[in-house]
Amino acid sequence: MTSISTRLPPEPLRVIVAEDDPDAREAVAQVVRSLGHACRVARDGREAWTMHQANRADIIISDWKMPMMDGLRLCREIRESDPPNWHTHFILVTGRDDRPPFIEGLHAGADEYVMKPLELAELEARLEAAGRVVAVHRALEDNNFSLRLDSARDYQAARTDPLTAVSNRLRLKEDLEVLEGRVARYGHRYCAALCDVDAFKAYNDCFGHLAGDDALCRVARAIQEHLRSGDSLYRYGGEEFLAILPEQTLADAKAGMGRVRLEVEKLGIRHAPVAQSPFVTISVGIAELGGGSVDDWLRRTDGALYRAKSLGRNCVEAEDAASAVLECHDG
């Protein structure tokens, strides 16, 4: 576990001093700057609020009673507007020494409550203490940011095929659930294209599985690079890849996947001597999501792929649109 340092941050703290009395404002600002911190001064709460919105401060030292917006309201506004990953250390300064205002200030979100007249030595000590608090918050946010990155990486890794780096079956399952909802609600149109590397067992038997893995990666990359930006590609299993093609007719999908098929062949990956083609190729089956279920859609896509292979491989076959409609109604 990463330890959290409470030393002062290496960079200067950003401080806003909000005070309507010009002499007091300048005296506090001088102390802040003498400690090496960046200091902006505001004549009232509204001006301090505007400064903070433009560039959030690490520390605000605010008088309670000021025109336009008093320190109590300024504190409340800042607590409500600052994002969860940011904490502004708020020091509220007042001439009142009775207990109710002290409690009210803490309820408003103030971290400290300082009495007037403000002693500069005390202010210096409080700034050093506030700097340590800010350092802790910064370190915590750094740690949280690292954890969020790790979590995002783990999430992505769980949904990515480790060999080909395209999405896997888990990601496909999640995306199909979303897709089904979009079709039901908004009537979106989708085609699926199932791509199978032709005679891949023969390739592995001839060249070995390491060469086969390399060939699969090259084929996956070629398919991915020649799909549209809005299309999605998944490793469906073994040497099969499934492309989801939004807002495409069967004819458009067939033409587009025909270009993809040609690009795979143009890779020039030498095939096994027993294969029909001298180079590695793919067969593609395409079906459109109709009135049936997603499972029926994928079954029809697989049927179109089977027809492509039965016609000699290295081709693209779309389901018969009339048959698809009949199947959907029968289902």
Sequence and secondary structure as in RCSB ss.txt:
>XXXX:A:sequence
MTSISTRLPPEPLRVIVAEDDPDAREAVAQVVRSLGHACRVARDGREAWTMHQANRADIIISDWKMPMMDGLRLC
REIRESDPPNWHTHFILVTGRDDRPPFIEGLHAGADEYVMKPLELAELEARLEAAGRVVAVHRALEDNNFSLRLD
SARDYQAARTDPLTAVSNRLRLKEDLEVLEGRVARYGHRYCAALCDVDAFKAYNDCFGHLAGDDALCRVARAIQE
HLRSGDSLYRYGGEEFLAILPEQTLADAKAGMGRVRLEVEKLGIRHAPVAQSPFVTISVGIAELGGGSVDDWLRR
TDGALYRAKSLGRNCVEAEDAASAVLECHDG
>XXXX:A:secstr
      S  SS  EEEEE SSHHHHHHHHHHHHHTT EEEEESSHHHHHHHHHHS  SEEEEESS SSS HHHHH
HHHHHHS TT   EEEEEES  SHHHHHHHHHHT SEEEESS  HHHHHHHHHHHHHHHHHHHHHHHHHHHHHHH
HHHHHHHHTB TTT SB HHHHHHHHHHHHHHHHHH   EEEEEEEETTHHHHHHHH HHHHHHHHHHHHHHHHH
TS TT EEEEEETTEEEEEEET  HHHHHHHHHHHHHHHHTT  B  TTSSSSB  EEEEEEE  SS HHHHHHH
HHHHHHHHHHTTSSSEEE  HHHHHHHHHH 
